[in-house]
Amino acid sequence: MSVLAHIVHNEETVIDKLLHPFSGLDHIASMVFAAAAIALFFIAMRGRSAATTAGTTTRLRSRLFVGLSSVLLLASVLVLVVV
């Protein structure tokens, strides 16, 4: 097993092709970044309740979490493309 999954040669069997994404640190890091981006996006869209001056409640969504989610998703793609 190599450190980078892209260096693996002679992947001819179906099992080799299925295990390829889990065979290198670059793919594992990309999966972690993508999972964190998805989690932050759902946290941001869920928001939190806040009271309004009219006496009702509304949802506040965090732009920070959406921004972090975007950065992590970009990092996930860059890890796969650059490495």
C-alpha positions in Angstrom: 0.0 0.0 0.0 1.4 3.4 -1.0 0.9 6.7 0.8 -0.8 8.2 -2.3 -3.5 6.2 -4.0 -2.7 7.4 -7.5 0.6 5.6 -7.6 -1.0 2.1 -7.4 -0.4 0.1 -10.6 -2.0 -3.0 -12.1 -5.5 -2.7 -10.7 -7.3 -5.3 -12.7 -9.7 -7.0 -10.3 -13.0 -5.6 -9.1 -11.8 -5.8 -5.5 -8.7 -3.7 -6.3 -10.9 -1.1 -7.9 -13.3 -1.0 -5.0 -10.5 -0.6 -2.4 -8.6 2.0 -4.4 -10.3 5.0 -2.7 -9.3 3.7 0.7 -5.7 2.9 -0.2 -4.1 6.4 0.0 -3.9 9.3 2.4 -5.0 11.7 -0.3 -8.3 10.0 -0.8 -8.9 9.6 2.9 -8.2 13.3 3.5 -10.5 14.2 0.7 -13.3 12.1 2.1 -12.8 13.7 5.6 -12.9 17.2 4.1 -16.1 16.4 2.1 -17.8 14.8 5.1 -16.9 17.9 7.3 -18.2 20.2 4.5 -21.5 18.4 4.3 -21.9 18.4 8.1 -21.2 22.1 8.4 -23.6 22.9 5.6 -26.4 21.0 7.3 -25.6 22.7 10.6 -25.6 26.1 8.9 -28.9 25.4 7.2 -30.6 24.1 10.4 -29.8 27.4 12.0 -31.0 28.4 15.5 -34.2 30.0 16.7 -34.3 33.7 17.5 -37.1 36.0 18.7 -38.4 38.8 16.6 -39.7 42.1 17.8 -43.2 41.0 16.6 -43.2 38.2 19.2 -42.6 35.4 16.8 -39.5 33.2 16.2 -37.4 33.0 13.1 -34.4 30.9 12.1 -30.9 32.4 11.9 -28.5 30.8 9.6 -24.7 31.1 10.0 -22.8 32.4 7.0 -19.6 31.4 8.8 -20.5 27.7 8.6 -21.6 28.0 5.0 -18.3 29.7 4.2 -16.3 27.1 6.0 -18.2 24.4 4.3 -17.3 25.9 0.9 -13.7 26.1 1.8 -13.6 22.5 3.0 -15.3 21.3 -0.2 -12.8 23.2 -2.3 -10.0 21.7 -0.2 -11.4 18.2 -0.9 -11.4 18.8 -4.6 -7.9 20.3 -4.6 -6.5 17.4 -2.6 -7.7 15.0 -5.3 -6.6 17.2 -8.3 -3.2 18.5 -7.0 -1.9 15.4 -5.3 
